[in-house]
Amino acid sequence: MNKEISIALVRQGAEEIYRTGELQCAEAVVHAIIQHVDPTMPKELIPAVSGFSVGVGRSQCMCSTVSAAVLCLGYYFGRTFPTTPTDPDSLKTMSLAHELQDSFRGKNKVLCCRILRKDAKEDERLEKCVGMIGDMAAKTAEIIARELNLKVIA
């Protein structure tokens, strides 16, 4: 894991890889976290979130950037073995995931991909998605940095 991270580079990395069309929305979030926060994170997490894209398998339900970001938080803070619903790791991860989705909902009002994309034309939709991808990658990096006491640089 990098000891210093740039939230701006995480955002930029996620937005750029999505804009090129090389990765879908959920994949772009995970890719940016791996690339700019923790290069030792398993690259297999990128294909693990492939089905989340476009609101989970193109169903346009929950925005997949949120789903992918929650997966990243779970990777760092979730429990690794069966315990109880009151396990501190489980409770912490749920709290961080709630913070993450609250951030998204605060800015976008809803989590539903279909509603988020509803009235936008194709070029507007691309930029709207790029912004949401950048926001979720950045917020995920902020939470990871805060919780793991990583230094945030410009």
C-alpha positions as CSV (number, residue, x, y, z in Angstrom):
1,M,0.0,0.0,0.0
2,N,1.2,3.5,-0.8
3,K,2.0,5.6,2.3
4,E,1.0,8.8,0.5
5,I,-1.9,9.1,-1.9
6,S,-3.3,11.8,-4.1
7,I,-7.1,12.0,-4.1
8,A,-6.9,14.1,-7.2
9,L,-4.9,11.3,-9.0
10,V,-7.3,8.7,-7.9
11,R,-10.2,10.8,-9.3
12,Q,-8.3,11.5,-12.5
13,G,-7.3,7.9,-13.0
14,A,-10.8,6.6,-12.6
15,E,-12.3,9.2,-14.9
16,E,-9.7,8.8,-17.6
17,I,-9.8,5.0,-17.8
18,Y,-13.6,5.1,-18.1
19,R,-13.5,7.9,-20.7
20,T,-11.3,5.8,-22.9
21,G,-13.8,3.0,-22.9
22,E,-11.2,0.5,-21.7
23,L,-13.1,-0.1,-18.5
24,Q,-16.7,0.1,-17.4
25,C,-17.8,2.3,-14.4
26,A,-17.4,-0.2,-11.6
27,E,-14.1,-1.5,-13.0
28,A,-12.7,2.1,-13.3
29,V,-13.3,2.8,-9.6
30,V,-11.5,-0.4,-8.5
31,H,-8.7,0.1,-11.0
32,A,-8.0,3.6,-9.7
33,I,-7.9,2.4,-6.1
34,I,-5.4,-0.3,-7.1
35,Q,-3.3,2.0,-9.3
36,H,-3.2,5.0,-6.9
37,V,-3.8,3.6,-3.4
38,D,-2.7,0.0,-3.2
39,P,-0.9,-1.7,-6.1
40,T,-0.7,-4.9,-4.0
41,M,-4.5,-5.1,-4.0
42,P,-5.6,-8.2,-6.0
43,K,-6.1,-7.2,-9.7
44,E,-8.8,-10.0,-9.7
45,L,-11.1,-7.5,-8.0
46,I,-11.5,-5.7,-11.3
47,P,-13.2,-8.6,-13.0
48,A,-15.0,-9.3,-9.8
49,V,-16.9,-6.1,-10.2
50,S,-17.4,-6.4,-14.0
51,G,-21.0,-7.5,-13.5
52,F,-21.8,-4.4,-11.4
53,S,-21.4,-2.1,-14.4
54,V,-24.3,-0.1,-15.8
55,G,-26.3,-0.5,-12.6
56,V,-25.7,-4.2,-12.1
57,G,-25.6,-6.1,-15.4
58,R,-27.1,-3.3,-17.4
59,S,-30.3,-3.3,-15.3
60,Q,-29.6,0.3,-14.4
61,C,-30.4,-0.3,-10.7
62,M,-28.0,0.9,-8.1
63,C,-25.1,2.9,-9.5
64,S,-22.2,0.5,-9.9
65,T,-19.7,3.1,-8.8
66,V,-21.2,2.8,-5.3
67,S,-21.2,-1.0,-5.5
68,A,-17.5,-1.1,-6.5
69,A,-16.6,1.5,-3.9
70,V,-18.3,-0.6,-1.2
71,L,-16.3,-3.6,-2.4
72,C,-13.1,-1.7,-1.9
73,L,-14.0,-0.7,1.6
74,G,-14.9,-4.2,2.4
75,Y,-11.5,-5.4,1.1
76,Y,-9.8,-3.2,3.7
77,F,-12.2,-3.2,6.7
78,G,-14.5,-6.2,6.4
79,R,-14.3,-9.3,8.4
80,T,-12.5,-12.3,7.0
81,F,-14.3,-15.2,8.7
82,P,-17.8,-15.9,10.1
83,T,-18.5,-14.3,13.4
84,T,-21.7,-12.5,14.6
85,P,-23.7,-9.5,13.2
86,T,-22.2,-7.4,16.0
87,D,-18.6,-8.1,14.9
88,P,-16.7,-4.8,15.1
89,D,-15.2,-5.2,11.7
90,S,-18.6,-5.9,10.2
91,L,-20.1,-2.9,12.0
92,K,-17.2,-0.6,10.9
93,T,-17.5,-1.7,7.3
94,M,-21.2,-1.1,7.3
95,S,-20.7,2.3,8.8
96,L,-18.1,3.3,6.2
97,A,-20.3,2.0,3.4
98,H,-23.2,4.1,4.8
99,E,-21.0,7.1,4.8
100,L,-20.0,6.4,1.2
101,Q,-23.5,6.0,-0.1
102,D,-24.7,9.1,1.9
103,S,-22.0,11.1,0.2
104,F,-23.2,9.9,-3.2
105,R,-26.9,10.4,-2.4
106,G,-26.2,13.8,-1.0
107,K,-24.8,14.9,-4.3
108,N,-27.0,12.9,-6.6
109,K,-30.2,12.5,-4.6
110,V,-30.7,8.8,-5.6
111,L,-28.6,5.7,-6.1
112,C,-30.6,4.4,-9.1
113,C,-28.6,4.4,-12.3
114,R,-31.7,4.6,-14.5
115,I,-32.9,7.8,-12.7
116,L,-29.4,9.3,-12.7
117,R,-29.1,8.8,-16.5
118,K,-32.8,9.4,-17.4
119,D,-33.0,12.8,-19.0
120,A,-29.4,13.1,-20.2
121,K,-28.4,12.9,-23.9
122,E,-25.6,10.5,-24.8
123,D,-22.8,13.0,-24.5
124,E,-24.2,14.5,-21.3
125,R,-24.7,11.0,-19.9
126,L,-21.0,10.2,-20.5
127,E,-19.9,13.3,-18.6
128,K,-22.4,12.7,-15.8
129,C,-21.1,9.1,-15.4
130,V,-17.5,10.3,-15.5
131,G,-18.2,12.7,-12.7
132,M,-19.9,10.1,-10.5
133,I,-17.0,7.6,-11.1
134,G,-14.5,10.3,-10.1
135,D,-16.5,11.2,-7.0
136,M,-16.8,7.6,-5.8
137,A,-13.2,6.8,-6.5
138,A,-12.1,9.9,-4.6
139,K,-14.5,9.4,-1.7
140,T,-13.3,5.8,-1.4
141,A,-9.7,6.9,-1.3
142,E,-10.5,9.6,1.2
143,I,-12.1,7.1,3.6
144,I,-9.3,4.6,3.2
145,A,-6.7,7.3,3.8
146,R,-8.5,8.5,6.9
147,E,-9.1,5.1,8.4
148,L,-5.6,3.8,7.7
149,N,-3.8,7.1,8.6
150,L,-2.3,7.5,5.1
151,K,-0.8,10.8,4.1
152,V,-2.9,12.7,1.5
153,I,-0.8,14.7,-0.9
154,A,-1.8,17.1,-3.7
